[in-house]
Amino acid sequence: YAGIYKHPAYGEVAFTEKAGEISFRFGGQPRTLHHHHYDVFSYDDQQRLRFITNTAGEIDQVAVRLEPAVDEIVFTKAR
C-alpha cells in the first residue's frame, strides 16, 4: 500500500506504513487508515478509500471520494 500516488488534477498523496499502521497525507495532517474489508480502509469518521490491483495482482491505484457529489477520484501509483 505504501507509496506515492498521483492524479493530474489533484496532485500527490503519500501513503506510509510504520509498525503495521498505514497513514496518508493529502493537503494537511496525516490520517491513519483503519482496515474495513479486503483492500478497503476507512479514515476520519467512516470516510473510505480502496486500493485497486492490476492484472499482475499488484496494487497500483487508490480510489477515494474527496467530495460527496463527485465520483471517486483515482490516483495512480508513481513509486
Secondary structure, DSSP 8 states (H G I E B T S, - for coil): --EEEEETTTEEEEEEEETTEEEEESSSSEEE-EEEETTEEEETTTEEEEEEE-TTS-EEEEEE--STTS--EEEEE--
